[in-house]
Amino acid sequence: MSNNGYLLLVEDEPLVQANNKKILERRGYSIRQAYTLAEARTIITGEPPSAIVLDILLPDGSGLDFLYELRQTSNIPVLMLTAMGTPQDIVKGLETGGDDYLTKPYELPVFLMRVQALLRRASLIPETLRVGPIRIDTASNKAYFNDDDMGLSPKESSLLQQFIQNPDKILSAEYLYEKVWGQKMPGEDKTLKVAISKLRTKLTDSDYTITSSRGEGYYFEMM
């Protein structure tokens, strides 16, 4: 994390906030705290954090709604930290855009390791990805063709990012689904095919396309 970077802890339980802040600051992280979603929105408007630790049950709304809003404009890594621990809760949190999910109660060393792993993964992604006239701003998750917004949805942009990061490789449907939706592909689910089709259409004027390799997956190539 840069000297100016910080972690945002969004949590309404004072003891949880205090313990998490203490263990992270001991490791040299700069911390900002929000006890409500309104406070969190105000903080990130000024300067986006390096990562967010996000509770779901908050006094002024659901952390899932906040995460959904965030994913419309940003790929800031998010660790969901909540007492909601059923398999359905975890799937919903990851589907909404969470990068990791930790249920309460938890051990502080485990929490620290999960935050550090999240930041390591995030640092492997450059701020800008380019191929020919296509550019992706990974912080905002927006894609541009000759500096014009391509109008991609967050999932479409994340798919395109996977292709640009893996040139000349056939990417399996299972790999793409897990990377973009954050979970294993549920059987014959058509979600990926629909997203690929829409992305392919939006690439029409870019000189690039996504080609299907029967039984293997998809690859990105010049037309």
KESE-397308 format. One line per 2 residues: number of its first residue (from 1); their letters; for each residue y, x, z of N, C-alpha, C. Coordinates in nm, 4 decimals, always signed. Each point is the difference from the previous one (the first is absolute). Layout:
<pts>
NUM> A> Y/X/Z/Y/X/Z/Y/X/Z; ... .
</pts>
This chain:
<pts>
1> MS> -0.1191/+0.0838/+0.0000/+0.1191/-0.0838/+0.0000/+0.1245/+0.0877/+0.0000; +0.0996/-0.0420/-0.0795/+0.1242/+0.0775/-0.0050/+0.0731/-0.0104/+0.1329 .
3> NN> +0.0968/+0.0915/+0.0190/+0.0764/-0.0009/+0.1240/+0.0731/-0.1315/+0.0200; +0.0351/-0.0673/-0.1098/+0.0744/-0.1251/+0.0098/-0.0909/-0.1213/+0.0055 .
5> GY> -0.1323/+0.0191/-0.0185/-0.0908/-0.1132/-0.0027/-0.0269/-0.0532/+0.1397; -0.0473/-0.1234/+0.0059/-0.0323/-0.0600/+0.1286/-0.1129/-0.1011/-0.0177 .
7> LL> -0.0659/-0.0313/+0.1103/-0.1005/-0.1053/+0.0029/+0.0622/-0.1229/+0.0665; -0.0239/-0.1157/-0.0585/+0.0503/-0.1253/+0.0567/-0.1144/-0.0735/+0.0684 .
9> LV> +0.0155/-0.0262/+0.1296/-0.0982/-0.0746/+0.0777/+0.0507/-0.1424/+0.0180; -0.0708/-0.0965/-0.0573/+0.0395/-0.1407/+0.0100/-0.0990/-0.0685/+0.0930 .
11> ED> +0.0410/-0.0241/+0.1209/-0.0915/-0.0456/+0.1057/+0.0820/-0.0644/+0.1112; -0.0451/-0.1172/+0.0502/+0.0796/-0.0695/+0.1021/-0.0490/+0.0254/+0.1424 .
13> EP> -0.1106/+0.0714/+0.0169/-0.0489/+0.0300/+0.1345/+0.0601/+0.1327/+0.0473; +0.0852/-0.0022/+0.1029/+0.0698/+0.1221/+0.0449/-0.0945/+0.1143/+0.0366 .
15> LV> -0.1127/-0.0303/+0.0668/-0.0913/+0.1062/+0.0412/-0.0655/+0.0658/-0.1223; -0.0396/-0.0811/-0.0974/-0.0594/+0.0544/-0.1227/+0.1031/+0.0869/-0.0716 .
17> QA> +0.1223/-0.0492/-0.0109/+0.1074/+0.0777/-0.0623/+0.0189/+0.1345/+0.0715; +0.0065/-0.0043/+0.1304/+0.0260/+0.1211/+0.0779/-0.1116/+0.1030/-0.0178 .
19> NN> -0.1263/-0.0466/+0.0055/-0.1130/+0.0919/-0.0124/-0.0083/+0.0612/-0.1398; +0.0195/-0.0834/-0.1016/-0.0069/+0.0506/-0.1375/+0.1136/+0.0978/-0.0287 .
21> KK> +0.1185/-0.0346/+0.0456/+0.1163/+0.0873/-0.0196/-0.0228/+0.1344/+0.0682; -0.0537/-0.0026/+0.1202/-0.0200/+0.1226/+0.0775/-0.0973/+0.0953/-0.0693 .
23> IL> -0.1149/-0.0517/-0.0452/-0.0995/+0.0887/-0.0601/+0.0462/+0.0533/-0.1349; +0.0770/-0.0798/-0.0744/+0.0499/+0.0458/-0.1298/+0.1126/+0.1026/+0.0159 .
25> ER> +0.0891/-0.0248/+0.0949/+0.1100/+0.0950/+0.0216/-0.0523/+0.1342/+0.0504; -0.1088/-0.0021/+0.0744/-0.0599/+0.1257/+0.0456/-0.0473/+0.0853/-0.1175 .
27> RG> -0.0320/-0.0664/-0.1094/-0.0432/+0.0722/-0.1198/+0.1161/+0.0299/-0.0944; +0.1217/-0.0273/+0.0446/+0.1170/+0.0380/-0.0774/+0.0533/-0.1054/-0.0950 .
29> YS> -0.0528/-0.1216/+0.0064/+0.0481/-0.1059/-0.0894/+0.1266/-0.0642/+0.0548; +0.0909/-0.0328/-0.0905/+0.1194/-0.0761/+0.0356/-0.0358/-0.1486/-0.0048 .
31> IR> +0.0366/-0.0734/+0.1032/-0.0436/-0.1395/+0.0131/+0.1195/-0.0945/+0.0076; -0.0115/-0.1112/-0.0709/+0.0915/-0.1121/+0.0210/-0.0853/-0.1221/+0.0342 .
33> QA> +0.0552/-0.0857/+0.0827/-0.0763/-0.1139/+0.0502/+0.0666/-0.1322/-0.0346; -0.0838/-0.0981/-0.0326/+0.0471/-0.1364/-0.0233/-0.0926/-0.0939/+0.0762 .
35> YT> +0.0583/-0.0940/+0.0720/-0.0778/-0.0952/+0.0778/-0.0108/-0.1348/-0.0713; +0.0745/-0.0146/-0.1092/-0.0056/-0.1215/-0.0807/+0.0043/+0.0373/-0.1480 .
37> LA> -0.0348/-0.0951/-0.0845/+0.0079/+0.0236/-0.1446/+0.1448/+0.0154/-0.0442; +0.0899/-0.0734/+0.0629/+0.1419/+0.0104/-0.0359/+0.0500/+0.1423/+0.0238 .
39> EA> -0.0384/+0.0586/+0.1132/+0.0395/+0.1383/+0.0287/-0.0602/+0.0954/-0.1031; -0.1261/-0.0223/-0.0366/-0.0663/+0.0864/-0.0974/+0.0697/-0.0046/-0.1353 .
41> RT> +0.0373/-0.1202/-0.0430/+0.0685/-0.0143/-0.1297/+0.1337/+0.0734/+0.0008; +0.0722/-0.0097/+0.1100/+0.1292/+0.0687/+0.0104/-0.0179/+0.1509/-0.0074 .
43> II> -0.1011/+0.0519/+0.0688/-0.0228/+0.1448/+0.0032/-0.0354/+0.0540/-0.1370; -0.0951/-0.0644/-0.0700/-0.0455/+0.0560/-0.1281/+0.1028/-0.0177/-0.1111 .
45> TG> +0.0948/-0.0919/+0.0191/+0.1064/-0.0155/-0.0994/+0.0884/+0.1238/-0.0038; +0.0198/+0.0628/+0.1152/+0.0848/+0.1188/+0.0049/-0.0675/+0.1226/-0.0569 .
47> EP> -0.1203/+0.0278/+0.0456/-0.0756/+0.1173/-0.0456/-0.1484/-0.0316/+0.0111; -0.0739/+0.0011/-0.1100/-0.1429/-0.0318/+0.0063/-0.0760/+0.1010/+0.0849 .
49> PS> -0.0966/-0.0448/+0.0795/-0.0783/+0.0917/+0.0825/-0.1068/+0.0715/-0.0816; -0.0592/+0.1026/+0.0583/-0.1118/+0.0698/-0.0633/-0.1270/-0.0836/+0.0085 .
51> AI> -0.0118/-0.0808/+0.1048/-0.1141/-0.0902/+0.0179/+0.0370/-0.1054/+0.1029; -0.0747/-0.1096/+0.0002/+0.0239/-0.1097/+0.0941/-0.1294/-0.0326/+0.0737 .
53> VL> +0.0091/-0.0151/+0.1316/-0.1092/-0.0550/+0.0803/+0.0401/-0.1429/+0.0315; -0.0793/-0.0961/-0.0453/+0.0447/-0.1398/-0.0025/-0.0954/-0.0930/+0.0737 .
55> DI> +0.0532/-0.0694/+0.1003/-0.0746/-0.1069/+0.0663/+0.0061/-0.1253/-0.0882; -0.0926/-0.0927/+0.0220/+0.0002/-0.1236/-0.0790/+0.0688/-0.1132/+0.0751 .
57> LL> -0.0330/-0.0151/+0.1280/+0.0560/-0.1106/+0.0780/+0.1293/+0.0446/+0.0662; +0.1128/-0.0411/-0.0576/+0.1311/+0.0406/+0.0495/+0.0833/-0.1229/+0.0337 .
59> PD> +0.1018/+0.0144/+0.0851/+0.0747/-0.1174/+0.0486/+0.0651/-0.0825/-0.1095; +0.0431/+0.0629/-0.1087/+0.0732/-0.0742/-0.1030/-0.0781/-0.0120/-0.1315 .
61> GS> -0.1324/+0.0132/+0.0071/-0.0774/-0.0227/-0.1219/-0.1239/+0.0874/-0.0073; -0.0637/-0.0051/-0.1163/-0.1241/+0.0730/-0.0222/+0.0263/+0.1347/-0.0668 .
63> GL> -0.0640/+0.1040/+0.0527/+0.0093/+0.1299/-0.0638/-0.0562/-0.0008/-0.1410; -0.0930/-0.0917/-0.0280/-0.0550/-0.0106/-0.1356/+0.1067/-0.0452/-0.0993 .
65> DF> +0.0855/-0.0923/+0.0428/+0.1095/-0.0440/-0.0878/+0.0963/+0.1150/-0.0271; +0.0295/+0.0769/+0.1046/+0.0873/+0.1169/-0.0144/-0.0628/+0.1003/-0.0968 .
67> LY> -0.1318/+0.0225/+0.0147/-0.0699/+0.0941/-0.0876/+0.0025/-0.0474/-0.1441; -0.0207/-0.1289/-0.0204/+0.0038/-0.0544/-0.1366/+0.1373/+0.0233/-0.0632 .
69> EL> +0.1062/-0.0252/+0.0758/+0.1362/+0.0240/-0.0498/+0.0191/+0.1479/-0.0346; -0.0470/+0.0867/+0.0892/+0.0152/+0.1437/-0.0190/-0.0689/+0.0462/-0.1282 .
71> RQ> -0.1185/-0.0529/-0.0261/-0.0779/+0.0440/-0.1155/+0.0587/-0.0464/-0.1338; +0.0982/-0.0861/+0.0026/+0.0669/-0.0381/-0.1241/+0.0898/+0.1129/-0.0509 .
73> TS> +0.0400/+0.0902/+0.0903/+0.0953/+0.1043/-0.0393/-0.0397/+0.1407/+0.0422; -0.1018/+0.0140/+0.0857/-0.0254/+0.1327/+0.0569/-0.1476/+0.0253/+0.0264 .
75> NI> -0.0384/+0.1287/-0.0091/-0.1352/+0.0442/+0.0336/-0.0030/+0.0796/+0.1298; +0.0985/-0.0200/+0.0878/-0.0003/+0.0682/+0.1294/-0.1356/-0.0230/+0.0668 .
77> PV> -0.0689/+0.1059/+0.0456/-0.1306/-0.0204/+0.0635/+0.0118/-0.0785/+0.1297; -0.0936/-0.0938/+0.0184/+0.0049/-0.0896/+0.1157/-0.1351/-0.0021/+0.0708 .
79> LM> +0.0029/+0.0248/+0.1307/-0.1165/-0.0168/+0.0860/+0.0159/-0.1309/+0.0761; -0.0901/-0.0947/-0.0224/+0.0011/-0.1244/+0.0750/-0.0618/+0.0273/+0.1369 .
81> LT> +0.0675/-0.0433/+0.1063/-0.0458/+0.0247/+0.1367/+0.0073/-0.1324/+0.0745; -0.1150/-0.0644/+0.0251/+0.0030/-0.1380/+0.0461/-0.1250/-0.0374/+0.0783 .
83> AM> +0.0115/-0.1042/+0.0797/-0.1148/-0.0527/+0.0729/-0.0866/-0.0892/-0.0891; +0.0467/-0.0323/-0.1190/-0.0738/-0.0857/-0.0919/-0.1050/+0.0847/-0.0719 .
85> GT> -0.1244/-0.0081/+0.0475/-0.0999/+0.0949/-0.0458/-0.1227/-0.0574/-0.0671; +0.0035/-0.1255/-0.0446/-0.1159/-0.0530/-0.0714/-0.0064/+0.0623/-0.1395 .
87> PQ> -0.1179/+0.0008/-0.0636/-0.0086/+0.0523/-0.1372/+0.0987/-0.0675/-0.0943; +0.0201/-0.1307/+0.0186/+0.0947/-0.0718/-0.0856/+0.1430/+0.0491/+0.0213 .
89> DI> +0.0354/+0.0283/+0.1264/+0.1335/+0.0521/+0.0301/+0.0220/+0.1355/-0.0676; -0.1020/+0.0861/+0.0089/+0.0116/+0.1347/-0.0571/+0.0132/-0.0067/-0.1515 .
91> VK> -0.0842/-0.0828/-0.0629/+0.0072/-0.0153/-0.1465/+0.1380/-0.0513/-0.0413; +0.0518/-0.0999/+0.0731/+0.1308/-0.0560/-0.0346/+0.1099/+0.1042/+0.0141 .
93> GL> -0.0067/+0.0814/+0.1061/+0.1010/+0.1035/+0.0195/-0.0007/+0.1034/-0.1105; -0.1190/+0.0419/-0.0430/-0.0108/+0.0985/-0.1067/+0.0359/-0.0605/-0.1352 .
95> ET> -0.0398/-0.1247/-0.0218/+0.0343/-0.0675/-0.1261/+0.1511/-0.0161/-0.0138; +0.0674/-0.0252/+0.1107/+0.1450/-0.0203/-0.0040/+0.0743/+0.1293/-0.0313 .
97> GG> -0.0653/+0.1139/+0.0257/+0.0639/+0.1275/-0.0337/-0.0064/+0.1055/+0.1069; -0.0710/-0.0288/+0.1110/-0.0151/+0.1011/+0.1030/-0.0847/+0.1164/-0.0496 .
99> DD> +0.0343/+0.1216/+0.0420/-0.0761/+0.1183/-0.0399/-0.1135/+0.0305/+0.0965; +0.0151/-0.0441/+0.1248/-0.1038/+0.0203/+0.1007/+0.0155/-0.1101/+0.1038 .
101> YL> -0.1052/-0.0202/+0.0807/-0.0014/-0.1123/+0.0941/-0.0698/+0.0457/+0.1274; +0.0694/-0.0087/+0.1135/-0.0548/+0.0402/+0.1285/+0.0185/-0.1154/+0.0982 .
103> TK> -0.1093/-0.0377/+0.0670/+0.0066/-0.1151/+0.0903/+0.0200/+0.0450/+0.1451; +0.0701/-0.0846/+0.0747/+0.0215/+0.0226/+0.1432/-0.1183/-0.0594/+0.0772 .
105> PY> -0.0394/+0.0614/+0.1117/+0.0505/+0.1262/+0.0564/-0.0566/+0.1199/-0.0765; +0.0689/+0.1130/+0.0103/-0.0401/+0.1203/-0.0715/+0.0327/+0.1214/+0.0861 .
107> EL> -0.0619/+0.1107/-0.0335/+0.0282/+0.1251/+0.0707/+0.1175/+0.0702/-0.0680; +0.0934/+0.0505/+0.0782/+0.1195/+0.0641/-0.0569/-0.0328/+0.1180/-0.0929 .
109> PV> -0.0989/+0.0844/+0.0327/-0.0329/+0.1077/-0.0950/-0.0478/-0.0537/-0.1354; -0.0710/-0.1125/+0.0017/-0.0438/-0.0618/-0.1259/+0.1211/-0.0499/-0.0783 .
111> FL> +0.0928/-0.0631/+0.0705/+0.1236/-0.0465/-0.0631/+0.0752/+0.1158/-0.0646; +0.0124/+0.1103/+0.0717/+0.0712/+0.1173/-0.0520/-0.0680/+0.0519/-0.1267 .
113> MR> -0.1323/+0.0101/+0.0023/-0.0726/+0.0506/-0.1164/+0.0173/-0.0918/-0.1203; +0.0034/-0.1301/+0.0239/+0.0152/-0.0954/-0.1108/+0.1391/+0.0127/-0.0622 .
115> VQ> +0.1026/+0.0172/+0.0835/+0.1363/+0.0182/-0.0516/+0.0093/+0.1292/-0.0806; -0.0561/+0.1063/+0.0514/+0.0067/+0.1284/-0.0695/-0.0759/-0.0043/-0.1326 .
117> AL> -0.1138/-0.0674/-0.0022/-0.0763/-0.0134/-0.1248/+0.0792/-0.0805/-0.1020; +0.0693/-0.1039/+0.0469/+0.0814/-0.0830/-0.0889/+0.1106/+0.0828/-0.0643 .
119> LR> +0.0646/+0.0828/+0.0784/+0.1085/+0.0831/-0.0513/-0.0521/+0.1082/-0.0949; -0.1188/+0.0542/+0.0288/-0.0582/+0.0994/-0.0905/-0.0275/-0.0604/-0.1368 .
121> RA> -0.0576/-0.1203/-0.0003/-0.0297/-0.0655/-0.1278/+0.1284/-0.0290/-0.0762; +0.1020/-0.0451/+0.0722/+0.1261/-0.0347/-0.0662/+0.0660/+0.1226/-0.0612 .
123> SL> -0.0131/+0.1160/+0.0666/+0.0671/+0.1209/-0.0490/-0.0639/+0.0542/-0.1265; -0.1211/-0.0465/-0.0322/-0.0674/+0.0460/-0.1216/+0.0550/-0.0683/-0.1242 .
125> IP> +0.0795/-0.1045/+0.0174/+0.0553/-0.0745/-0.1128/+0.1441/+0.0444/-0.0233; +0.0316/+0.0557/-0.1162/+0.1376/+0.0431/-0.0264/+0.0951/-0.1184/-0.0073 .
127> ET> +0.1282/+0.0272/+0.0166/+0.0991/-0.1078/-0.0042/+0.0074/-0.0648/-0.1367; -0.0260/+0.0779/-0.1062/+0.0080/-0.0521/-0.1362/-0.1238/+0.0422/-0.0786 .
129> LR> -0.0575/-0.0954/-0.0733/-0.1105/+0.0280/-0.0911/+0.0475/-0.0270/-0.1418; -0.0348/+0.0872/-0.0939/+0.0456/-0.0161/-0.1380/-0.1145/+0.0216/-0.0979 .
131> VG> +0.0027/-0.0768/-0.1078/-0.0831/+0.0254/-0.1163/+0.0801/-0.0481/-0.1213; +0.0354/+0.0921/-0.0886/+0.0838/-0.0368/-0.1136/+0.1268/-0.0677/+0.0470 .
133> PI> +0.0331/-0.1164/-0.0572/+0.1231/-0.0703/+0.0390/-0.0164/-0.0898/+0.1223; -0.1186/+0.0015/+0.0605/-0.0257/-0.0859/+0.1161/+0.0222/+0.0786/+0.1282 .
135> RI> +0.0717/-0.0612/+0.0934/+0.0271/+0.0619/+0.1300/-0.0265/-0.1017/+0.1102; -0.0675/+0.0453/+0.1065/-0.0209/-0.0854/+0.1168/+0.0696/+0.0625/+0.1199 .
137> DT> +0.0851/-0.0771/+0.0638/+0.0615/+0.0385/+0.1273/-0.0961/-0.0470/+0.1091; -0.0744/+0.0939/+0.0607/-0.1047/-0.0395/+0.0937/+0.0540/-0.0594/+0.1298 .
139> AS> +0.1229/+0.0340/+0.0372/+0.0576/-0.0560/+0.1232/+0.0263/-0.1496/-0.0149; +0.0541/-0.0392/-0.1153/+0.0300/-0.1414/-0.0236/-0.1135/-0.0712/-0.0716 .
141> NK> -0.0971/+0.0770/-0.0511/-0.1135/-0.0542/-0.0762/+0.0467/-0.0722/-0.1257; +0.1050/+0.0516/-0.0625/+0.0508/-0.0585/-0.1238/-0.0277/+0.0934/-0.1173 .
143> AY> -0.0303/-0.0592/-0.1151/-0.0300/+0.0777/-0.1208/+0.1089/-0.0220/-0.1039; +0.0327/+0.1076/-0.0714/+0.1067/-0.0054/-0.1002/-0.0489/+0.0579/-0.1327 .
145> FN> +0.0463/-0.0595/-0.1094/-0.0253/+0.0523/-0.1338/+0.1350/+0.0329/-0.0615; +0.0243/+0.1298/-0.0267/+0.1327/+0.0445/-0.0469/+0.1102/-0.0515/+0.0930 .
147> DD> -0.0274/+0.0066/+0.1320/+0.0947/-0.0397/+0.1060/+0.0235/-0.1502/+0.0091; -0.0732/-0.0790/-0.0771/+0.0085/-0.1458/+0.0126/-0.1152/-0.0496/+0.0869 .
149> DM> +0.0312/-0.0859/+0.0957/-0.1019/-0.0552/+0.0890/-0.1060/-0.0738/-0.0819; -0.1265/+0.0358/+0.0200/-0.1088/-0.0612/-0.0748/-0.0389/-0.1371/+0.0543 .
151> GL> +0.0544/-0.0369/+0.1161/-0.0290/-0.1321/+0.0554/-0.1422/-0.0151/+0.0499; -0.0581/+0.1094/+0.0506/-0.1368/-0.0067/+0.0504/-0.0028/-0.0580/+0.1412 .
153> SP> -0.1056/-0.0735/+0.0299/-0.0221/-0.0433/+0.1371/-0.0429/+0.1211/+0.0819; +0.0055/-0.0078/+0.1349/-0.0436/+0.1136/+0.0816/-0.1424/+0.0455/-0.0313 .
155> KE> -0.0925/-0.0947/-0.0210/-0.1382/+0.0362/-0.0315/-0.0088/+0.0658/-0.1377; +0.0713/-0.0512/-0.0972/-0.0004/+0.0598/-0.1340/+0.0554/+0.1420/+0.0040 .
157> SS> +0.1069/+0.0194/+0.0760/+0.0585/+0.1326/+0.0121/-0.0965/+0.0956/+0.0697; -0.0696/-0.0487/+0.1026/-0.0974/+0.0838/+0.0695/-0.1172/+0.0364/-0.0907 .
159> LL> -0.0413/-0.0929/-0.0849/-0.1050/+0.0288/-0.0981/+0.0442/+0.1092/-0.0968; +0.1210/-0.0160/-0.0531/+0.0527/+0.0986/-0.0940/+0.0091/+0.1370/+0.0670 .
161> QQ> +0.0361/+0.0018/+0.1274/+0.0086/+0.1253/+0.0742/-0.1361/+0.0684/+0.0055; -0.1062/-0.0771/+0.0198/-0.1342/+0.0578/+0.0034/-0.0365/+0.0647/-0.1335 .
163> FI> +0.0362/-0.0665/-0.1094/-0.0313/+0.0553/-0.1323/+0.0787/+0.1283/-0.0272; +0.1275/+0.0006/+0.0368/+0.0826/+0.1182/-0.0254/-0.0464/+0.1180/+0.0854 .
165> QN> -0.0467/-0.0285/+0.1210/-0.0465/+0.1067/+0.0886/-0.1384/+0.0527/-0.0385; -0.0694/-0.0720/-0.0853/-0.1352/+0.0396/-0.0407/-0.0111/+0.0053/-0.1517 .
167> PD> +0.0765/+0.0892/-0.0651/-0.0003/+0.0061/-0.1463/-0.1376/+0.0405/-0.0541; -0.0343/-0.0588/-0.1149/-0.1247/+0.0338/-0.0699/-0.1255/-0.0314/+0.0810 .
169> KI> +0.0124/-0.0919/+0.0955/-0.1165/-0.0399/+0.0789/-0.0282/-0.1491/-0.0192; -0.1278/-0.0345/-0.0051/-0.0388/-0.1411/+0.0029/-0.0079/-0.0413/+0.1468 .
171> LS> +0.0777/-0.1004/+0.0364/+0.0045/-0.0474/+0.1381/-0.0814/-0.1282/+0.0119; -0.0955/-0.0002/+0.0899/-0.0855/-0.1179/+0.0148/+0.0788/-0.1165/+0.0598 .
173> AE> -0.0495/-0.1200/-0.0262/+0.0638/-0.1195/+0.0554/-0.0016/+0.0052/+0.1519; -0.1106/+0.0487/+0.0563/-0.0127/+0.0075/+0.1456/+0.1035/+0.0960/+0.0593 .
175> YL> +0.0194/+0.1132/-0.0662/+0.0982/+0.0994/+0.0468/+0.1405/-0.0598/-0.0027; +0.0362/-0.0622/-0.1120/+0.1345/-0.0562/-0.0140/+0.0247/-0.1103/+0.1022 .
177> YE> -0.0987/-0.0857/+0.0185/+0.0173/-0.1116/+0.0926/+0.0220/+0.0516/+0.1428; -0.0806/+0.0983/+0.0391/+0.0126/+0.0527/+0.1363/+0.1335/+0.0703/+0.0217 .
179> KV> +0.0460/+0.0732/-0.1028/+0.1264/+0.0716/+0.0120/+0.1200/-0.0947/+0.0052; -0.0019/-0.1042/-0.0826/+0.1171/-0.0877/-0.0137/-0.0023/-0.1165/+0.0992 .
181> WG> -0.1194/-0.0571/+0.0246/-0.0079/-0.1157/+0.0904/-0.0446/+0.0381/+0.1410; -0.0405/+0.1271/+0.0184/-0.0322/+0.0480/+0.1334/-0.1304/-0.0491/+0.0573 .
183> QK> -0.0914/-0.0438/-0.0845/-0.1305/-0.0451/+0.0478/-0.1012/+0.0113/-0.1132; -0.1275/-0.0139/+0.0342/-0.1039/+0.0064/-0.1020/+0.0067/-0.1234/-0.0890 .
185> MP> -0.0305/+0.0158/-0.1279/+0.0087/-0.1101/-0.0948/-0.1084/-0.1031/+0.0307; +0.0384/-0.1271/+0.0169/-0.0977/-0.1039/+0.0348/-0.0761/-0.0520/-0.1214 .
187> GE> -0.1047/+0.0691/-0.0402/-0.0873/-0.0475/-0.1071/+0.0694/-0.0150/-0.1338; -0.0128/-0.1170/-0.0584/+0.0537/-0.0254/-0.1348/+0.1438/-0.0520/+0.0043 .
189> DK> +0.0755/+0.0474/+0.0915/+0.1394/-0.0431/+0.0139/+0.0793/+0.0322/-0.1280; +0.0802/-0.0957/-0.0466/+0.0758/+0.0163/-0.1241/+0.1430/+0.0500/+0.0228 .
191> TL> +0.0366/+0.0231/+0.1263/+0.1373/+0.0396/+0.0324/+0.0419/+0.1249/-0.0755; -0.0866/+0.1012/-0.0001/+0.0327/+0.1263/-0.0666/+0.0153/-0.0200/-0.1502 .
193> KV> -0.0904/-0.0750/-0.0606/+0.0063/-0.0215/-0.1447/+0.1309/-0.0676/-0.0395; +0.0420/-0.0973/+0.0798/+0.1256/-0.0706/-0.0284/+0.1179/+0.0971/+0.0110 .
195> AI> +0.0007/+0.0823/+0.1070/+0.1096/+0.0963/+0.0189/+0.0024/+0.1031/-0.1129; -0.1167/+0.0486/-0.0422/-0.0076/+0.0961/-0.1104/+0.0535/-0.0625/-0.1277 .
197> SK> -0.0368/-0.1250/-0.0260/+0.0459/-0.0695/-0.1207/+0.1520/-0.0141/-0.0014; +0.0577/-0.0374/+0.1139/+0.1453/-0.0151/+0.0082/+0.0703/+0.1340/-0.0169 .
199> LR> -0.0555/+0.1050/+0.0617/+0.0590/+0.1332/-0.0116/-0.0081/+0.0485/-0.1438; -0.1117/-0.0245/-0.0651/-0.0180/+0.0414/-0.1400/+0.1061/-0.0656/-0.0890 .
201> TK> +0.0282/-0.1275/+0.0261/+0.1015/-0.0718/-0.0769/+0.1378/+0.0621/+0.0199; +0.0316/+0.0370/+0.1242/+0.1315/+0.0566/+0.0292/+0.0146/+0.1433/-0.0508 .
203> LT> -0.1109/+0.0622/-0.0373/+0.0034/+0.1351/-0.0570/+0.0116/-0.0013/-0.1521; +0.0055/-0.1180/-0.0597/-0.0077/-0.0148/-0.1453/+0.0972/+0.0911/-0.0749 .
205> DS> +0.1240/+0.0094/+0.0451/+0.1022/+0.0779/-0.0726/+0.0130/+0.1439/+0.0509; -0.0935/+0.0456/+0.0813/+0.0146/+0.1307/+0.0640/-0.0784/+0.1123/-0.0670 .
207> DY> -0.0778/-0.0314/-0.1031/-0.0885/+0.0968/-0.0673/-0.1229/+0.0335/+0.0830; -0.0201/-0.0694/+0.1121/-0.1185/+0.0219/+0.0826/-0.0737/-0.1319/+0.0180 .
209> TI> -0.1290/+0.0094/+0.0283/-0.0778/-0.1199/+0.0268/-0.1125/+0.0336/+0.0972; -0.0653/-0.1036/+0.0492/-0.1167/+0.0156/+0.0869/-0.1217/-0.0482/-0.0776 .
211> TS> -0.0969/+0.0868/-0.0144/-0.1192/-0.0307/-0.0779/-0.1202/-0.0200/+0.0923; -0.0800/-0.1006/-0.0305/-0.1213/-0.0251/+0.0781/-0.1153/+0.0822/-0.0555 .
213> SR> -0.0733/+0.0624/+0.0887/-0.1218/+0.0720/-0.0373/-0.1169/-0.0785/+0.0575; -0.0738/-0.0672/-0.0847/-0.1030/-0.0949/+0.0436/-0.0966/+0.0613/+0.1026 .
215> GE> -0.0080/-0.0656/+0.1149/-0.0918/+0.0439/+0.1034/+0.0487/+0.1178/+0.0826; +0.1153/+0.0578/-0.0364/+0.0498/+0.1178/+0.0720/+0.1327/-0.0243/+0.0698 .
217> GY> +0.0929/-0.0685/-0.0671/+0.1292/-0.0250/+0.0626/+0.1127/-0.0017/-0.1015; +0.1136/+0.0608/+0.0350/+0.1192/-0.0044/-0.0823/+0.0624/+0.1399/-0.0091 .
219> YF> +0.0654/+0.0265/-0.1132/+0.0741/+0.1242/-0.0111/+0.1323/-0.0246/-0.0725; +0.0934/+0.0887/+0.0264/+0.1382/-0.0106/-0.0468/+0.0177/+0.0974/-0.1171 .
221> EM> +0.0533/-0.0451/-0.1120/+0.0117/+0.0860/-0.1166/+0.1181/-0.0401/-0.0862; +0.0401/+0.0932/-0.0870/+0.1031/-0.0311/-0.0981/-0.0618/-0.0830/-0.1113 .
223> M> +0.0792/-0.0923/-0.0540/-0.0479/-0.0837/-0.1109/+0.0080/+0.0766/-0.1314 .
</pts>
